[in-house]
Amino acid sequence: MSKWNNTSDGFPTTKIPVLVSDGTRIYAALAVWVEADECAGWLWEVMDFCQGPINDIGSYCCDDDYQFEYWMSLPEPPQEDPRYEES
């Protein structure tokens, strides 16, 4: 079972979808490391559910206003159920 991780303890692997929270709401997001103009740091790209599925990294928008305190790995997708296999 996944647990909530505090961002002060570290960030998830870059460009891997995770759940994030600001302490009130929960979103799907990606952590990205950005280096520009002599500064570097972590930014979050937040999922736009109108753009595609949660595992499509092209469905995320980056913004330095996103400030999340917690993140959690997504659960593994369910295994194929043999009851639903096509014959």
N, C-alpha and C positions, 0 to 999 in steps of 0.2 A: 504494500500500500504506500502510495506517495505521501509525503508530508510537506507542509509549508516550510520554505527556507527563507531566512531573512537576507535581503540583498547586502546587508553589512557583513555577512559571512561569505559572500561570493555570488557570482552570477552563473546562470546555466551556460551550457555549451552554445557558442555563437550559431545563430540561424537555425536553431531547433525550437519548434513551437512548444510553449509552456503556458500554464495558467499563471496570471499575475493578479495581485490585489493591492489596492491602496489602503486597505483596512476596512473599506466599506463595500466596494464593488469588485467583481471578478471579471477579468478579460482574458482573451487569448493573445499572446504576444511573443515576439522574438527579441532576444538581446543581441545587440550589434556593437562591436568595438569600432569607434570612429577616431581617426587621426586627421586633424586639419589645422592649418595655421598655428603651429607650435602648441596645440593642445590636443589632448586625447582623452577619451572617456567612453563610458557605456551609454548607449541610447536604447530606447525601446521602440520597436515597431509593433503597432497594435493591429489586430485582425479587423478587417472590414468584412463582416459576414455577407454583405451583398456581392462581394467580388468572387467568392469561391469557398472551397472547403478549408477546414482548419489546417490541414497538412500541405496546402499549396502556399509556399512562401511568397508568391507573387500577389497574395491577397492582403498584404500588410502595408501599413503606412507609418513612416518614421517621423518622430517629432520630439524635440528636446523638452517639451512641456510635460511629457509622460513621466510621472514620478511614482514608481511602485515600490513598496517596502517588502513585498513577499512574492515568491514564485514557487511553483510546484510543477514537477514533470507531469506530462499527460499520461494517462493509463495506456497500456498496450491495447490495440484494437482486438475485438473478439476473434477467436479462431473460427475458421469456416465450420459451420455446423453441417454434418453429413446429411441431416434431414432435409436440407435445402439444396443439395447438389442436383444439378440438371442431369437427366439421364439421356 
